[in-house]
Amino acid sequence: MILAVVFFTVGGVTGAFSNDPITLIVGRSFQGVGSGAIIILTEVIATDLVPMRIRGTWFGVISLAWAIGTASGPLIGGSLAQHVSWVSLFDIFFC
């Protein structure tokens, strides 16, 4: 899990400081690998630590958090891309 968070962080920092599209793509790729690993490892850790009788509740909470992020992310990103200049979009990576 720590390695996944490191990949995600390195990708975010690389994307934030990118000066050309290739560097941005590489940074986003690292961020995607880290994000995918975080999703899977969160479920693996919950399966390992949470007892079977309350595991469904935990998976529901974890899925709710991902659903909110998945639904609100494109809306926020689209409005930022529509109303904010490209130069200031790199600030998104610092959030």
N, C-alpha and C positions, 0 to 999 in steps of 0.2 A: 504494500500500500504506500509505503514511503517513496519507493521508486516511481510509482505512478504519479504521486503528487509532485515529485521532482520533474518528471517529464512534462507535466501540465504547466508547472511554473516556468521551466526553461522555455517552453513554447510560447508562453504569454510574454515573457520578457523579450524573447527574440522578435516576436511580432510587434511589440511596442516600440522597439528601437530600430525596426527595419527601415531602410531607405529606398528599397526597390521591391517590386512585386515578388521576385524569386525568394528573397529572404522572408517576406511575409508568408508566402506559401509554405516554406520550410518550417517556420515558427508555428503556423496553424496545424501543420501535420504532426509536429511533436505534441501540440496541445490536444489534438484529436486522439493520439495514441494514449496519452495520459488520461484523458476523459473516459475513453472506453475501458481502460483498466480499472479506473475508480468505480465505474458502474458495476462491473463484474465482481470486483473484490469486496464491494460493499455488501452484495448479496451473499458472497461466500463467508464473510465474517459474521453476518447476521445468522446464517445457517449454523455456523459453528458455535456461536455464543448464546443464542436465544433458544429456550426450551420449545419443544414441538407444539405445546398447547397454546402458546401466545405468539408463535412465529408468524401466523397470518396477519395479526395486528401490526407487527413490525414491518412486514413486507408492504402492507397497505400504507403505512406512514412514509416509508422510503419511496414507494411508487407515487404517492401524492406529491412529494417534494419534486421528483423528476417531472411529473405531469405539469405542475405549475411553472417550472422553469422552461419546459418545452413549449408550453402555450404562450407564455409571456415573452420569451426571448426573441422570437421573430418579430413580434409587434414592436417591442422596444428598439430592436436593431433596425427595423425598417423605418421607424419614425426618426431615429438618429441619422440614418443615411439620407433621408429626405430633407431634413432640416438643419443638419450640421455640416460644416465643411470637412473635406477629406483630411486636412491637416490636423484637425482636432479629434478625428476619430481614433487616433492611436491612443488617446487617453482611456479608451474603453479597456485596453489591455491592463491598465493599472488598477482597475476596480476589483 
